[in-house]
Amino acid sequence: MLIRVIPENKATGKTAAMYESEVRDRGRAHDTTKVFSLRPEIFEKWQELSKAIRGTMRLRRYELVCMAALKALRCTN
């Protein structure tokens, strides 16, 4: 399945700001961020949800839950 994204060099407005923030904080715009490029307002809500979930558990548990979900979904990434 191919997901259409806005490339970093063509991003404007909220999408450009989203990419710039990711590059500043993490060194590059990750693919998981780029998935939200067509709907940056959804990315903001996703970040809020993610922080709320991570805030209730230790990092190691969060990582294990993510790995279990990826395995259950047969994700190859």
C-alpha positions as CSV (number, residue, x, y, z in Angstrom):
1,M,0.0,0.0,0.0
2,L,1.4,3.4,-1.0
3,I,0.5,6.4,1.2
4,R,0.7,9.8,-0.5
5,V,2.6,12.4,1.5
6,I,3.7,16.0,0.9
7,P,7.5,16.0,0.4
8,E,9.5,18.2,2.8
9,N,10.6,20.5,0.0
10,K,7.0,21.2,-1.0
11,A,5.5,21.6,2.4
12,T,3.8,24.8,3.4
13,G,1.9,26.2,6.4
14,K,1.2,23.7,9.2
15,T,2.8,20.8,7.4
16,A,6.1,22.8,6.9
17,A,6.0,23.7,10.6
18,M,5.3,20.1,11.6
19,Y,8.4,18.9,9.5
20,E,10.6,21.7,10.9
21,S,9.7,20.9,14.4
22,E,10.5,17.2,13.8
23,V,13.8,18.0,12.2
24,R,14.7,20.4,15.1
25,D,13.7,17.9,17.8
26,R,14.7,14.6,16.2
27,G,17.2,15.4,13.4
28,R,14.8,14.5,10.6
29,A,11.2,14.2,9.6
30,H,10.2,10.6,10.3
31,D,8.0,8.6,8.0
32,T,5.4,8.3,10.8
33,T,5.2,12.1,10.8
34,K,5.0,12.4,7.0
35,V,1.9,10.2,7.0
36,F,0.1,13.1,8.6
37,S,1.3,15.6,6.0
38,L,-2.0,16.0,4.3
39,R,-3.8,16.5,7.6
40,P,-1.4,18.2,10.1
41,E,-4.3,19.0,12.4
42,I,-4.8,15.3,12.9
43,F,-1.0,15.0,13.8
44,E,-1.5,17.5,16.6
45,K,-4.3,15.3,18.0
46,W,-2.2,12.2,17.5
47,Q,0.6,13.7,19.5
48,E,-1.8,14.6,22.4
49,L,-3.2,11.0,22.4
50,S,0.3,9.5,22.3
51,K,1.5,11.7,25.2
52,A,-1.5,10.7,27.2
53,I,-0.9,7.0,26.6
54,R,2.8,7.2,27.2
55,G,2.3,9.3,30.4
56,T,0.5,6.4,32.1
57,M,3.3,3.8,31.7
58,R,7.0,3.4,31.8
59,L,8.9,3.8,28.5
60,R,9.9,0.1,28.5
61,R,6.3,-1.0,28.8
62,Y,5.2,1.4,26.1
63,E,7.9,0.1,23.8
64,L,6.8,-3.5,24.5
65,V,3.1,-2.7,23.8
66,C,4.1,-1.1,20.5
67,M,6.2,-4.1,19.5
68,A,3.4,-6.5,20.4
69,A,0.9,-4.4,18.3
70,L,3.3,-4.3,15.3
71,K,3.7,-8.1,15.5
72,A,0.0,-8.7,15.8
73,L,-0.6,-6.5,12.7
74,R,2.3,-8.3,10.9
75,C,4.0,-5.0,10.2
76,T,7.2,-5.4,8.3
77,N,8.7,-2.0,9.2
